[in-house]
Amino acid sequence: MGLDRWCARVVAYAALMTDQYPPFRLDTGEVEPSPVVGAGPAPA
């Protein structure tokens, strides 16, 4: 029964995952920086 609960938990977690994540920032101050539009990888 424990394995069934674990499998259900893993399936529910995987089903709720999305490709859209919030940006990673350590500082969550009052002023939000404006997002950079069209930012791609830096040239080598």
SEZAKE-123897 format. One record per residue: residue number from 0; residue in three letters; x, z, y of N, C-alpha, C in turn. Coordinates in steps of 0.05 Angstrom, whole numbers, plus 5000, padded with zeros to 4 digits. Each point is the difference from the previous one (the first is absolute). Example, Ala and Ser with C-alpha at 12.3 -4.5 7.8 and 13.67 -1.06 7.14 Angstrom:
REM SEZAKE-123897
<atom><n>0</n><res>ALA</res><n_east>5264</n_east><n_up>5156</n_up><n_north>4886</n_north><ca_east>4982</ca_east><ca_up>5000</ca_up><ca_north>5024</ca_north><c_east>5018</c_east><c_up>5000</c_up><c_north>5024</c_north></atom>
<atom><n>1</n><res>SER</res><n_east>4993</n_east><n_up>4986</n_up><n_north>5021</n_north><ca_east>5016</ca_east><ca_up>5001</ca_up><ca_north>5024</ca_north><c_east>4985</c_east><c_up>5014</c_up><c_north>5022</c_north></atom>
***
This chain:
REM SEZAKE-123897
<atom><n>0</n><res>MET</res><n_east>5017</n_east><n_up>5000</n_up><n_north>4976</n_north><ca_east>4983</ca_east><ca_up>5000</ca_up><ca_north>5024</ca_north><c_east>5018</c_east><c_up>5000</c_up><c_north>5025</c_north></atom>
<atom><n>1</n><res>GLY</res><n_east>5022</n_east><n_up>5014</n_up><n_north>4999</n_north><ca_east>5018</ca_east><ca_up>5001</ca_up><ca_north>5023</ca_north><c_east>5011</c_east><c_up>4972</c_up><c_north>5007</c_north></atom>
<atom><n>2</n><res>LEU</res><n_east>5006</n_east><n_up>4985</n_up><n_north>4979</n_north><ca_east>5010</ca_east><ca_up>4972</ca_up><ca_north>5004</ca_north><c_east>4979</c_east><c_up>4983</c_up><c_north>5013</c_north></atom>
<atom><n>3</n><res>ASP</res><n_east>4975</n_east><n_up>5003</n_up><n_north>4992</n_north><ca_east>4978</ca_east><ca_up>4985</ca_up><ca_north>5013</ca_north><c_east>4998</c_east><c_up>5006</c_up><c_north>5029</c_north></atom>
<atom><n>4</n><res>ARG</res><n_east>5001</n_east><n_up>5026</n_up><n_north>5007</n_north><ca_east>4999</ca_east><ca_up>5007</ca_up><ca_north>5029</ca_north><c_east>5023</c_east><c_up>4989</c_up><c_north>5015</c_north></atom>
<atom><n>5</n><res>TRP</res><n_east>5024</n_east><n_up>5001</n_up><n_north>4989</n_north><ca_east>5024</ca_east><ca_up>4989</ca_up><ca_north>5013</ca_north><c_east>4997</c_east><c_up>4970</c_up><c_north>5005</c_north></atom>
<atom><n>6</n><res>CYS</res><n_east>4991</n_east><n_up>4986</n_up><n_north>4979</n_north><ca_east>4996</ca_east><ca_up>4971</ca_up><ca_north>5003</ca_north><c_east>4979</c_east><c_up>4993</c_up><c_north>5021</c_north></atom>
<atom><n>7</n><res>ALA</res><n_east>4978</n_east><n_up>5015</n_up><n_north>5001</n_north><ca_east>4980</ca_east><ca_up>4995</ca_up><ca_north>5020</ca_north><c_east>5011</c_east><c_up>5006</c_up><c_north>5028</c_north></atom>
<atom><n>8</n><res>ARG</res><n_east>5016</n_east><n_up>5020</n_up><n_north>5003</n_north><ca_east>5012</ca_east><ca_up>5006</ca_up><ca_north>5026</ca_north><c_east>5019</c_east><c_up>4978</c_up><c_north>5009</c_north></atom>
<atom><n>9</n><res>VAL</res><n_east>5016</n_east><n_up>4989</n_up><n_north>4982</n_north><ca_east>5019</ca_east><ca_up>4979</ca_up><ca_north>5006</ca_north><c_east>4984</c_east><c_up>4974</c_up><c_north>5007</c_north></atom>
<atom><n>10</n><res>VAL</res><n_east>4980</n_east><n_up>4994</n_up><n_north>4986</n_north><ca_east>4984</ca_east><ca_up>4976</ca_up><ca_north>5005</ca_north><c_east>4986</c_east><c_up>5003</c_up><c_north>5027</c_north></atom>
<atom><n>11</n><res>ALA</res><n_east>4989</n_east><n_up>5023</n_up><n_north>5007</n_north><ca_east>4987</ca_east><ca_up>5004</ca_up><ca_north>5026</ca_north><c_east>5020</c_east><c_up>4998</c_up><c_north>5022</c_north></atom>
<atom><n>12</n><res>TYR</res><n_east>5024</n_east><n_up>5011</n_up><n_north>4997</n_north><ca_east>5021</ca_east><ca_up>4998</ca_up><ca_north>5020</ca_north><c_east>5008</c_east><c_up>4972</c_up><c_north>5005</c_north></atom>
<atom><n>13</n><res>ALA</res><n_east>5004</n_east><n_up>4984</n_up><n_north>4978</n_north><ca_east>5008</ca_east><ca_up>4972</ca_up><ca_north>5003</ca_north><c_east>4978</c_east><c_up>4984</c_up><c_north>5013</c_north></atom>
<atom><n>14</n><res>ALA</res><n_east>4974</n_east><n_up>5006</n_up><n_north>4994</n_north><ca_east>4978</ca_east><ca_up>4985</ca_up><ca_north>5011</ca_north><c_east>4997</c_east><c_up>5005</c_up><c_north>5030</c_north></atom>
<atom><n>15</n><res>LEU</res><n_east>5008</n_east><n_up>5023</n_up><n_north>5009</n_north><ca_east>4997</ca_east><ca_up>5007</ca_up><ca_north>5029</ca_north><c_east>5024</c_east><c_up>4990</c_up><c_north>5017</c_north></atom>
<atom><n>16</n><res>MET</res><n_east>5021</n_east><n_up>4991</n_up><n_north>4987</n_north><ca_east>5024</ca_east><ca_up>4990</ca_up><ca_north>5015</ca_north><c_east>4993</c_east><c_up>4974</c_up><c_north>5014</c_north></atom>
<atom><n>17</n><res>THR</res><n_east>5011</n_east><n_up>4997</n_up><n_north>5025</n_north><ca_east>4996</ca_east><ca_up>4976</ca_up><ca_north>5015</ca_north><c_east>5027</c_east><c_up>4990</c_up><c_north>5009</c_north></atom>
<atom><n>18</n><res>ASP</res><n_east>5001</n_east><n_up>4975</n_up><n_north>5009</n_north><ca_east>5025</ca_east><ca_up>4988</ca_up><ca_north>5010</ca_north><c_east>5005</c_east><c_up>5008</c_up><c_north>5029</c_north></atom>
<atom><n>19</n><res>GLN</res><n_east>4981</n_east><n_up>5013</n_up><n_north>5013</n_north><ca_east>5002</ca_east><ca_up>5006</ca_up><ca_north>5028</ca_north><c_east>5007</c_east><c_up>5030</c_up><c_north>5003</c_north></atom>
<atom><n>20</n><res>TYR</res><n_east>5024</n_east><n_up>5005</n_up><n_north>5010</n_north><ca_east>5010</ca_east><ca_up>5027</ca_up><ca_north>5003</ca_north><c_east>5004</c_east><c_up>5006</c_up><c_north>5030</c_north></atom>
<atom><n>21</n><res>PRO</res><n_east>4996</n_east><n_up>5025</n_up><n_north>5008</n_north><ca_east>5006</ca_east><ca_up>5006</ca_up><ca_north>5028</ca_north><c_east>5030</c_east><c_up>4999</c_up><c_north>5005</c_north></atom>
<atom><n>22</n><res>PRO</res><n_east>5008</n_east><n_up>4995</n_up><n_north>5025</n_north><ca_east>5029</ca_east><ca_up>4998</ca_up><ca_north>5005</ca_north><c_east>5013</c_east><c_up>5027</c_up><c_north>4997</c_north></atom>
<atom><n>23</n><res>PHE</res><n_east>5025</n_east><n_up>5000</n_up><n_north>4991</n_north><ca_east>5015</ca_east><ca_up>5025</ca_up><ca_north>4995</ca_north><c_east>5013</c_east><c_up>5008</c_up><c_north>5026</c_north></atom>
<atom><n>24</n><res>ARG</res><n_east>4992</n_east><n_up>5024</n_up><n_north>5010</n_north><ca_east>5012</ca_east><ca_up>5011</ca_up><ca_north>5024</ca_north><c_east>5003</c_east><c_up>5030</c_up><c_north>4996</c_north></atom>
<atom><n>25</n><res>LEU</res><n_east>5023</n_east><n_up>5010</n_up><n_north>5009</n_north><ca_east>5004</ca_east><ca_up>5029</ca_up><ca_north>4999</ca_north><c_east>4987</c_east><c_up>5014</c_up><c_north>5024</c_north></atom>
<atom><n>26</n><res>ASP</res><n_east>4999</n_east><n_up>4986</n_up><n_north>5023</n_north><ca_east>4990</ca_east><ca_up>5011</ca_up><ca_north>5024</ca_north><c_east>4971</c_east><c_up>4991</c_up><c_north>5004</c_north></atom>
<atom><n>27</n><res>THR</res><n_east>4981</n_east><n_up>5018</n_up><n_north>5000</n_north><ca_east>4972</ca_east><ca_up>4993</ca_up><ca_north>5005</ca_north><c_east>4992</c_east><c_up>5012</c_up><c_north>5027</c_north></atom>
<atom><n>28</n><res>GLY</res><n_east>5014</n_east><n_up>4992</n_up><n_north>5021</n_north><ca_east>4995</ca_east><ca_up>5011</ca_up><ca_north>5026</ca_north><c_east>4975</c_east><c_up>4989</c_up><c_north>5012</c_north></atom>
<atom><n>29</n><res>GLU</res><n_east>4996</n_east><n_up>5006</n_up><n_north>5026</n_north><ca_east>4976</ca_east><ca_up>4992</ca_up><ca_north>5014</ca_north><c_east>4998</c_east><c_up>4970</c_up><c_north>5005</c_north></atom>
<atom><n>30</n><res>VAL</res><n_east>5023</n_east><n_up>4988</n_up><n_north>5005</n_north><ca_east>5000</ca_east><ca_up>4971</ca_up><ca_north>5007</ca_north><c_east>5006</c_east><c_up>4984</c_up><c_north>4975</c_north></atom>
<atom><n>31</n><res>GLU</res><n_east>4982</n_east><n_up>4981</n_up><n_north>4994</n_north><ca_east>5004</ca_east><ca_up>4982</ca_up><ca_north>4978</ca_north><c_east>5015</c_east><c_up>4976</c_up><c_north>5009</c_north></atom>
<atom><n>32</n><res>PRO</res><n_east>5021</n_east><n_up>4991</n_up><n_north>4987</n_north><ca_east>5014</ca_east><ca_up>4976</ca_up><ca_north>5008</ca_north><c_east>4982</c_east><c_up>4976</c_up><c_north>4993</c_north></atom>
<atom><n>33</n><res>SER</res><n_east>5002</n_east><n_up>4979</n_up><n_north>5016</n_north><ca_east>4985</ca_east><ca_up>4976</ca_up><ca_north>4995</ca_north><c_east>5013</c_east><c_up>4985</c_up><c_north>4977</c_north></atom>
<atom><n>34</n><res>PRO</res><n_east>4984</n_east><n_up>4989</n_up><n_north>4981</n_north><ca_east>5011</ca_east><ca_up>4986</ca_up><ca_north>4977</ca_north><c_east>5013</c_east><c_up>4974</c_up><c_north>5009</c_north></atom>
<atom><n>35</n><res>VAL</res><n_east>5021</n_east><n_up>4993</n_up><n_north>4986</n_north><ca_east>5015</ca_east><ca_up>4975</ca_up><ca_north>5006</ca_north><c_east>4986</c_east><c_up>4978</c_up><c_north>4984</c_north></atom>
<atom><n>36</n><res>VAL</res><n_east>4989</n_east><n_up>4980</n_up><n_north>5015</n_north><ca_east>4986</ca_east><ca_up>4978</ca_up><ca_north>4987</ca_north><c_east>5020</c_east><c_up>4979</c_up><c_north>4992</c_north></atom>
<atom><n>37</n><res>GLY</res><n_east>4997</n_east><n_up>4990</n_up><n_north>4976</n_north><ca_east>5017</ca_east><ca_up>4978</ca_up><ca_north>4990</ca_north><c_east>5029</c_east><c_up>5009</c_up><c_north>4993</c_north></atom>
<atom><n>38</n><res>ALA</res><n_east>5004</n_east><n_up>5026</n_up><n_north>4996</n_north><ca_east>5026</ca_east><ca_up>5009</ca_up><ca_north>4993</ca_north><c_east>5006</c_east><c_up>4993</c_up><c_north>4971</c_north></atom>
<atom><n>39</n><res>GLY</res><n_east>5022</n_east><n_up>4987</n_up><n_north>4996</n_north><ca_east>5009</ca_east><ca_up>4992</ca_up><ca_north>4974</ca_north><c_east>5026</c_east><c_up>5013</c_up><c_north>4993</c_north></atom>
<atom><n>40</n><res>PRO</res><n_east>5013</n_east><n_up>4991</n_up><n_north>4979</n_north><ca_east>5026</ca_east><ca_up>5012</ca_up><ca_north>4993</ca_north><c_east>5020</c_east><c_up>4992</c_up><c_north>5021</c_north></atom>
<atom><n>41</n><res>ALA</res><n_east>5020</n_east><n_up>5017</n_up><n_north>5004</n_north><ca_east>5021</ca_east><ca_up>4995</ca_up><ca_north>5019</ca_north><c_east>5018</c_east><c_up>4977</c_up><c_north>4990</c_north></atom>
<atom><n>42</n><res>PRO</res><n_east>5008</n_east><n_up>4983</n_up><n_north>5019</n_north><ca_east>5018</ca_east><ca_up>4978</ca_up><ca_north>4991</ca_north><c_east>5027</c_east><c_up>5011</c_up><c_north>4990</c_north></atom>
<atom><n>43</n><res>ALA</res><n_east>5012</n_east><n_up>4986</n_up><n_north>4981</n_north><ca_east>5025</ca_east><ca_up>5010</ca_up><ca_north>4988</ca_north><c_east>5024</c_east><c_up>4991</c_up><c_north>5017</c_north></atom>
***
